[in-house]
Amino acid sequence: MIDFTEVQTSVRELKRQLETDKIDEQSFEDRLLEMVDLAEDGYYWMFGHKSERWFRHDGQKWVPDEPSEIISMRSQTVVAGRNDASKPEELPVNSAWFIVSLGLITAIGVIVYISSVN
């Protein structure tokens, strides 16, 4: 599951490395795509390096959103003494469907990134 704070920090660090020529554009894009991840709400999330905003994939497109409700749910779970936020209930997953979906989301992420560059 996605750690929103860690992803934000990592994206900003990658951006700094790109701006100082410590990594190339392709490495930058590859590492950004690796950070697209599933959250407890069942949606994929990514942090926009240009906009400094969060985006949630609604099943068809990336939409600006804030993960504050998910972060709040995690905090409440830990405060209540149930530190099982990192262990969500397991759901059966068809592996082929998951791989196809992940590929589609990766392609969409690349398209969003490329369109934001132009």
C-alpha positions as CSV (number, residue, x, y, z in Angstrom):
1,M,0.0,0.0,0.0
2,I,1.1,3.5,-0.7
3,D,2.8,5.7,1.8
4,F,1.7,9.2,0.8
5,T,4.4,11.1,2.7
6,E,7.2,8.9,1.4
7,V,6.0,9.2,-2.2
8,Q,5.8,13.0,-2.0
9,T,9.3,13.1,-0.5
10,S,10.7,10.7,-3.1
11,V,9.1,12.6,-6.0
12,R,10.5,15.9,-4.9
13,E,14.0,14.3,-4.4
14,L,13.8,12.7,-7.9
15,K,12.8,16.1,-9.4
16,R,15.8,17.7,-7.6
17,Q,18.1,14.9,-9.0
18,L,16.7,15.5,-12.6
19,E,17.2,19.3,-12.3
20,T,20.9,18.8,-11.2
21,D,21.5,16.2,-13.9
22,K,22.1,13.4,-11.5
23,I,19.5,11.3,-13.3
24,D,18.3,11.4,-16.9
25,E,14.7,12.0,-18.1
26,Q,14.0,8.3,-18.8
27,S,15.2,7.2,-15.3
28,F,13.1,10.0,-13.8
29,E,10.0,8.8,-15.7
30,D,10.6,5.1,-14.8
31,R,11.0,5.9,-11.1
32,L,7.8,8.0,-11.1
33,L,5.8,5.2,-12.6
34,E,7.1,2.8,-9.9
35,M,5.5,5.1,-7.3
36,V,2.0,4.8,-8.7
37,D,0.4,2.5,-6.1
38,L,-2.9,1.2,-4.7
39,A,-4.3,2.7,-1.5
40,E,-6.7,1.3,1.1
41,D,-9.5,3.0,-0.7
42,G,-9.0,0.7,-3.7
43,Y,-7.8,3.4,-6.1
44,Y,-4.4,4.0,-7.6
45,W,-2.7,7.3,-6.6
46,M,0.2,9.3,-8.0
47,F,1.8,12.6,-7.0
48,G,2.3,15.1,-9.8
49,H,5.8,16.4,-9.9
50,K,4.9,19.6,-11.7
51,S,1.6,20.4,-10.0
52,E,2.7,19.2,-6.5
53,R,-0.8,17.7,-6.2
54,W,-2.2,14.2,-5.7
55,F,-4.1,12.4,-8.5
56,R,-6.4,9.4,-8.1
57,H,-7.3,7.1,-11.0
58,D,-11.1,6.8,-11.0
59,G,-11.1,3.8,-13.3
60,Q,-11.1,5.9,-16.5
61,K,-8.8,8.9,-15.9
62,W,-6.6,10.6,-13.4
63,V,-8.4,13.2,-11.4
64,P,-7.0,15.7,-8.8
65,D,-7.9,14.6,-5.3
66,E,-6.5,14.7,-1.8
67,P,-5.7,11.5,0.2
68,S,-6.4,13.2,3.5
69,E,-9.3,10.9,4.3
70,I,-7.1,7.8,3.9
71,I,-4.3,9.3,6.0
72,S,-6.9,10.2,8.6
73,M,-8.3,6.7,8.6
74,R,-4.7,5.3,9.2
75,S,-4.2,7.7,12.1
76,Q,-7.4,6.7,13.7
77,T,-6.6,3.1,13.4
78,V,-3.2,3.5,15.0
79,V,-4.6,5.8,17.8
80,A,-7.3,3.2,18.6
81,G,-4.5,0.7,19.3
82,R,-5.1,-1.3,16.2
83,N,-1.9,-0.9,14.3
84,D,-3.2,-3.1,11.4
85,A,-3.5,-0.3,8.8
86,S,-0.7,-1.9,6.8
87,K,-2.7,-5.2,6.7
88,P,-5.9,-4.6,4.9
89,E,-8.4,-7.4,4.5
90,E,-7.3,-9.7,1.7
91,L,-9.5,-9.9,-1.3
92,P,-9.3,-12.6,-4.0
93,V,-7.5,-11.2,-7.1
94,N,-7.5,-12.6,-10.6
95,S,-3.8,-12.3,-11.5
96,A,-4.3,-11.8,-15.2
97,W,-6.9,-9.1,-14.6
98,F,-4.5,-7.4,-12.1
99,I,-1.6,-7.4,-14.6
100,V,-3.7,-6.1,-17.4
101,S,-5.1,-3.3,-15.2
102,L,-1.6,-2.4,-13.9
103,G,-0.4,-2.2,-17.5
104,L,-3.3,0.0,-18.5
105,I,-2.7,2.3,-15.5
106,T,1.0,2.5,-16.3
107,A,0.1,3.5,-19.9
108,I,-2.3,6.1,-18.7
109,G,0.4,7.5,-16.3
110,V,2.8,7.8,-19.2
111,I,0.2,9.6,-21.3
112,V,-0.6,12.0,-18.5
113,Y,3.1,12.7,-17.9
114,I,3.9,13.2,-21.6
115,S,0.9,15.5,-22.1
116,S,1.9,17.5,-19.1
117,V,5.4,18.0,-20.5
118,N,4.1,19.5,-23.7
